[in-house]
Amino acid sequence: MMKRRTMRSRKYRVDIPFPTILALFLVCVTIFGLSYLLVCARCDTLGQEIKRLETVQKETYRLLNNEQDRWSSQLSPASLERALARHKLAMSLPSEHQIVRVRISAVDVGNALAYNP
């Protein structure tokens, strides 16, 4: 009698097969979609960071050029004369006997600067 019931219950039960391949495909598509969005967002963030750093670099180069121009103008002879006059300094070039020339021999290159008799 038990066998009849099980056969009867199986007969009225409807089995809908779960599409495993479809579910696996949807999971893969979802994973790839989310990873694509993650990579795209990271690329956008890195692009903005690169753009910001490029503007900082341009500003730094501009400041460097301004300082180099200012320094070269301060080193011109006319500017040096004005600075000497402003600080009330009377300077002239040294005479020949005041100039010390240092000659380094080819043999004694290592000790020439370290040893001063």
C-alpha positions, 0 to 999 in steps of 0.5 A: 500500500505504501508503494501505491501512495508514493507512485500516486504522489509522484504522479501528481507532483510537477517537477520544474527543472531548475536551469542550472546553466542559465543561473550560472550564466546570470551569476557570471554576467553579474560578476563581470558587470560589477567588476567592469563598473569597479574598474571603470570607477577606479579609472575615472578616479585615477584620471582625475588624480592625474589631471590634478597632478598635471595642473600642480606640475604646470604651476610648479614649472611656472613658479620655477621659471619665474624664480629663474628669471628673477635670479638671473636678473639679480645676477646681472652686472647692473643689478649687482651694482645697484645692490652694492650701492644700496648696501653702501659697499665699496667692492672692487676686483682683487689684485693679482697677488690676492688671487689663490689658484689651486692646482690638482695634480693627476696623481694626487687627486684624492688627497689634494682637497683633504690635505691643506698644509 
